[in-house]
C-alpha cells in the first residue's frame, strides 16, 4: 500500500474519531441538561453500524456504567420487531394483510361488536383499526370504525399477536426468537424477561432522577415488552435499511404509506406504514417509531434511500426531550416526527426547572423564567408551568407546586387547570376547605368539567354519595390510624385507582368514607399522604399486588 493511501486512511480514521468524540461530548451535555442517567445509542451508515455510544449510569442509586451489554426496555420499538416477524408470515402466504383477523381467530375481547369482523392485519399494523391505544377498564371498545382514520393502538398489536399464535401453532416468544431475534443475531434481546438480564440492566428513572421498579414480563406483549440493547436492536435497523431477511417486494409493501394513515388528516408529512411510522422530508422519506414506557424512552429512525439511521434508549422519563437535539446532531434538517411526538411534552428547560426547584431556592430556580414579578410566557407558557407544578405534586412538594399554580393564575386568570392544581395542592397539604373553594372556582370556569364540581361536593362535610344503581349498597370504609396524615383517600377498581376522587374524613378517631357500589367484586387500597396501603382490617387480598378485595352482594 502506498504512503499516500496510508496517510489518507489515517486522516479518515482521525476525522471519524474526532467526530465521535464531539458527538459523545454533545450527547453527555444533553443528558446532563435533561437529567437523563443512562443512554445507549447506535448510529448506522451505509447499512452498517458506524458508531455506538454507551453513556451514563444504569442506576442513580447503585451506579454501574452503561455499556454494550446494558439492557433497556424498548417500549413501542417492540412493535417494529413484531411487524418484521409478521411480514414473514405475509411473505409465506400464511397471513393475508387484507383478510379479516376474525377469519383466523375470533377475539373474545371484541365478540360483542360486529365491527371486529372487519379489522385486518394491514389496519392493525398501520394503526387504522379504530381501536384505542389501551382499553379504559376491563372492556375493549372501538374508538373509530375500522379503516376510517389513524389512531395509535397497542391493543391492535396484542390482538394480532393472538392471531399469529393461532396461525403458527406456537407461542409468541419462541416464534419471535426463531423468526426475528436468532436470524438477525439479536442475542442480547428478549420479548420476555431473561434471567441473564439481571446482571446488567438499566433501571428506570423519573424526570427527577428517582428510580422506579422494573418490569420483568413473563408473557410477550407485542406492543411493548421487548428488552434489548442499542447494539442488538441496531441489527434490526440494519436489516430494514439493507433489506435483509425479506424479499424486496415485501420490504416495499412494509415501508410504503398506508391508506387513511395520516397522523393529521389531510397532511401527508406524517403517516404510517406497516409497523413503522413514515415521515416525508427534503432528505427523503424516513421510517420511525418512538417508545414510551413511562420511565423508559426510545427512538428509532431510518432513511432507506441513504441506508442511514439510528436507534437510542434512555432509562429516564425525560428521555424523549433530547430526541430532537440528537437527530439534529446526526442528520440535521426538519424532523416532523419529533415535532409531533414531543408537541405536548416538556422540553429540556422545563425538566431543568423541575430539578432546580427541588434543589434550589424558589426565586433562584424561577429567575430565568421571569420578567420582573411576572412569568415569561414565551419561556414558560401556561401548560408547561402546570406540567412542572403537577410533577412537584408527584414528588410530594405541594408547597412548591402551589407557588407555581398561583403564578399561573396571576398570568392566566381563567386557567382552569391552574385552579384545579391549587385545589389538589391544598388537599394534599391537609387543607380540604380551601381545596373545596378552588375546585368550585375551576368548576365555575368550566362547567362541562363535571369532576371538579363533584370534587367540591365531596369535600363538603354534608356530602352523601348518591345511588349509582337501583340495587347499590352504601359501603363504609374505615381506617383507624394515621391521625396526623394530611390526606387519606380511597382508591380502587371502582374509581380507576384515582387517589384523589374519594377523600376520607377524620371522624371519631378514624378516617371514614362511604360509597354506593353496585353488586360485584372490587379491589381497593387506602392512600396515606401518597403511600398505598392494604386494608389492615380486611384479610382478603389479591394475589401478587396485595390489593384488598371487597365483595358487594345484591340487596
CORFENPE-V59178 format. One line per field, one symbol per residue. ss: DSSP state (H for helix, E for strand, L for the rest). burial: b if it has 16 or more other ideal C-beta (glycine too) atoms within 10 Angstrom, else e. A space follows every 50 residues. Layout:
ss=???
burial=???
//
This chain:
ss=LLHHHHHHHHHHHHHHHHHHHHHHHHHHHHHHHHLLLEEEEEEEELLEEE EEEEEEELLLLLLLELLLLLEEELLLHHHHHHHHHHHHHHHLLLLLLLLE HHHLLLLHHHLLLHHHHHLEHHHHHLLLLLELLLLLLLLLLELLLLLLLL LLLHHHHHHHHHHHHHHHLLLHHHHHHHHHHHHHLLLLLELLLLHHHHHL ELLLELLLLLELLLLLLLLLLLLLLLEELHHHHHHHHHHHHHLLLLLHHH HHHHHLLLLLLLLLLLLLLEEELLLLEEELLLLLLEEEEEEELLLLEEEE EEELLLLEEEEEEELLLLHHHHHHHHHHHHLLLLLHHHHHHLLLLLLHHH HHHHHHHHHLLHHHHHHHHEELLEELLLLLLHHHHHHHHHHHHHLLLHHH HHHHHHHHHHHLLLLHHHHHHHHHHHHHLLLHHHHHHHHHHHHHHLLLLH HHHHHHHHLLLLLLLLLLLLLLEEEEEEELLLLLLLLEEEEELLLLLLLL LLELEEELLEEEEEEEELLEEEEEEEEELLEEELLLLLLLELLLLLLEEE EELLL
burial=eeeeeeeeeeeeeeeeeeeeeebeeebeebbebbbbbbbbbbbbeebebb bbbbbbbbbbeeebebeebbbbbbbbbbbbbbbbbbbbbbbeeebebeee bbebeebebbeeeeebebbbbbbbbbbbbbbbeeeeeeebebebebbeeb bebbbbbbbbbbbbeebbeeebbebbbebbbebbebebbbbbbeeebeeb bbbbbbbbbebeebbebeebbbbbbbbbbbbbbbbbbbbbbebebbeeeb bebbbebbebbbbeeeeebbbbbbbbbbbbeebebbbbbbbbbebbbbbb bbbbebbbbbbbbbbbbbbbbbbbbbbebbbeebbbbbebbbeeebbbbb bbbbbbbeeeeeeebbeebeeeeebeeeebbbebbbbbbbbbbebebbeb bbbbbebbbebbeebbbbbbbbbbbbbbbebbebbbbbbbbbbebeeeee ebbebbbbbeeeeebeeeeeebbebebbbeebeebebbbbbbbbbeeebb bbbbeeeeebbbbbbbbeeeebbbbbbbeeeeebbeeeeeeeeeeebbbb ebeee
//
